Amino acid sequence: MNGKLYIAATPIGNLGDMPPRAIEALRGADIIAAEDTQNSMTLLCKFDIRTKLVSNHKFNEANCAAYFIKELKSGKNIALISDAGTPCISDPGSLLVRRAVENDIEVVGLPGSCAAVLALSISGFDIGTFVFLGFFPREISEAKKLAEKLETEAGVYVFYESPKRIIKTFECIEGNFPECEICLCNDLTKKFEMIYRGSPAQVLEQLRNNPNAEKGEYTAAANFYKKSAPAPLFDMPAEALIVEAMVKNNCSAKDAVKYVAQSAKFSKNELYAASLNLKKMFGDKN
């Protein structure tokens, strides 16, 4: 009979947030698959958990998956934890879960802390739907692709960022989306916890004025608004289009009518009437 794979959320900082069911599962498991065994020891010692620890990080999870599946199929229970928060959310674990599902092994989720969800919950944004980006793109080309996407796909996005890159990231956001709303969470539930709110420019100012800005990890919820598309030419009065063409091409009203006729959805009669109206308004400048 197969064992069970427990996906156990752990605190993102404050150990007082450790879920009781997770403690029970970690104590009762035969193996704990941990992202960083040394880092996890602090948590396990706090709750007197003495279960065997086996490393499961992003560099070895492909090789370890076969070992864990073998143990699970032999009847052993395994609890998967990450360094902080819910496993598989920008942390290792998804591969092991997928392998377990493929082998008809029961996967049990034990809910608890998740920095992305916590940031969204205190943002004040309408989060009926949202997009989780993981970590903000580091490559310029990828950041550019994301900016292009956000120009047309407005909504609430949540992402992680390191303290060393936070200023650069928000300079990028401020340059492309100066009017979006930000709820930036730093060091959630921990010593330097701080919430920054406002426009990207306001958040940047707060960051630059905080001597502890480069301490603790960041989670950002951002409400992006769809950029307004320029009004189509034919939504403008014919007279305005003619004047615009005169200025742009340094030409007479008669010639401007020809330019406008090529792009705007006005008939020749409408444009001719508009040019006559301009003559009445400003005199014949032909």
N, C-alpha and C positions, 0 to 999 in steps of 0.2 A: 504494500500500500504506500502510495506517495506521501511525502511530507508536504508541508505548506510553506509558501513563500510569503512572508510578512513585509509589507512596505511601510516602515515606521517613520513617521515624522518626528523630528527632534527640535528643541528650541533653536531659534535663530540668534539667541544671545543670552537671555535671562533663563537660567536653568529652572526657575520656578514655573516655566511654561511647559515643562515636560508632561505629556499626557499619561495618565495612569495606565491606560491599556497598552501603551508603547512600553512602559516599564515592565509590565507583566509579560509581554511578548518577548522582550529582550532577555529577561531572566529565564524564560521557559524554552527559548530556542536552543538548538544544538550548536548553531554557528551564527555569528553576526558578520555579515559582509559589510565592511566599513570603507568609506572613501579614503579615510586617513586613520589608520589604527592608533597612531600616537595621539592625534587630536581627539579621538573618541574616548580615550582612556579617562579624561577629565570627567566627562559625562557619566561613564559607567561606574567610576569610583564613587561619584556623588550619590548614586542610587544603589550601590553595593551589587552591581551586576558583574558576574564573573564568567560569563559565557565566552567561549573561544572566539577570538577575533581573526578574520581573514581579510586581507586587503582586496578592495575592489574599486580601483580608480580608473580614470579614462584611458590610461596607457596600458592597462592589463586586463580590462573587463572582457575583451574578446577571448583571451586565453583562459580566463577564470570561469567563464560561463559554463563550459563543458564540465568543469569540476563541480560547480554548484548544482548543476542539473543532475549529475551522477549521485550526489549526496541526497538531493531531494527525492530522487527515484528509489533510493534505498530506505526511505522512510524518515529521514531527518528533516527537522524544521529549520528554516533559515530566515533570519530577520535582516533586511537590507536597510542601512542608514547612510545618510550623507553627512558631510561636516556640519551642516546646519539646515534646518527647514525640511521640506518634503523631498525625498529622493526623486530623481528623474526630471526635476524641474531645473533645467540648466545644470544638472549634476548627473553623475553616472547612475546607471541602473536600468534604463529602458531596454537595453539588449538582454539582460538577464530576465526581465519580465516577459519579453517577447519569446525567449526560448522556453520559459516555463509554460506559457500559454500553448505553444506549439507541442509541448509534451504532456498536455492535459494535467498540469500541476495547478492546484488551487492557489490563486493569488489573493491575499487579504490586505486591504488598505487600512491603515491606522491613522486617522486624520490628526492634524496638528498645525504647527506654524508653517507659513509660506510667506516670504517677504513680499512677493508680487501681489498676492491677494490682500495682505495687510495694508499695503500702500494704496491699493484701489479702494479699500473699505473706508479709509480716512480722507480720500481725495475730495469728496464732495461732488465728483463728476457723475453724470448719468452713465452707469456701467451695466446697462442692460446687455450690451455687447462690448467687447474690448479685444484688443490684439496683444498677445505676449510676444515680445521680440527676443527674449533671452538677453544676452549682452549687446549693447549698442555696437554697431559695426566699427571695426578698427581700421579697415582698409578704406582709403579715400574713395575708391571706385564703388565699394559696397555702400558707403554712407551716401554717396551721390544717388545710387539707385533707390535707396530708401527715401531720400528727399523727394525724388520724382514721384514715387508711389504716394507719399503723404499729400502731395499737391492735389491729387484727385480722390484719394480714399481717406476722407476725413473720419474722425472718431477718436476714441480713447485708446492709447497705446501705453503699455507698461514695459519697462526694460531695466536691466541692471547695468551698473557702471562702477569702475574702480575709482578710488579716491585720487589716484595720480592722473586720471584722464578726465575727471569730471568738468574742469574748467574748459578744456578744449572741446568737449562734447557739447556743452551748452553755448559756447561761442558759435559752433556750427548750427545749432538749433536757432539761436537768436538771429543769425544771418539769413536763415531761410524762412523761418516762421516766427517773426517777432511778436505776433498777436496771439499765439497759442497760450493756453493756461497750463501751469505746471504745479504739481505737488511732488516735491523732491524729498525723499526720506533718507536720512543718514543714520547709520548705526542703530537701526531699529531694535528696541528693547535693551540696548546696551548703554555703556557709560556716556558716550558722546551723542546720544540720540537727539536729533534735531529735525524739524520739518520746515522746509522752505516752500513758500507759496507765492504765486504771482506770475508775471510774464517772464520770458527767458532773461530779459535785461535785468529785471528786479531780482531774480534768483541769482544771476551772476554777481550782482552787487553784494548780496548777502553772503555768498560764498567767499568773495574776495575780502570781506570784512571779518570773516570768522577764522581765527588762528588755528582752529582744529579741523578745518575743512578737509585736510588730507588724511584724516583718521576715520576708519570705519568704512564699510561698504555702502554703496548707494543703490536705492531703488527709486525709479522715477515713474510717476503716472503723468501723462501728458495728453491734454485735450486739444487735438488739432482741428482747425476749422478749414473747410474746403475753400481754396482761393477763388475769389470771384473771377469769372472769365470776362474778358473785355467785351463790351457790348458790340454785337454784330453791326456792321456798317449800316445795314438797312433799318436798324432800330433808331438811327439818328435822322433828324429832319433832312430833306434833300438840300435845303439851303445851307445847313451846317457842313454837309459833305462837300458842297461846291466850294465854300470858303476855305475849308481845310485843304482841298486839292489846289486851290489858287496859291495858298501860302507855301505848301509843300513843293509845288512844281514851279513857283514863280511865274504863273501864267495868267491869262485873262479868264473871265468867267466862261466865255465861249469854249475855250480849250479845256477848262476844268470840267465842264459838263461831259466832255469826251472821256476824261479819265474816270469820272464817277460812273459813267454808263458801263464801264468794263467790269465793275465789281459789285455795285449796289443793285438791289432789286427794285429799281424804279424804271418806269417806262420813259421813253424819250419825251413824251408829252409832259410827264410829271417834272422831269428835269428842266425842260424848257420853261414851264410855268414858274419853277423855283428860281431860275435865272432872271426872269422878268421881275419877280418879286424882290430880288436882291437889287435890281436896278432902281426900283421904286424906293427902296429903303436907303440906299447909299449913293444913288446916281449911277450913270453909265460910266464904268471904269474900263471899258473895253479899249 
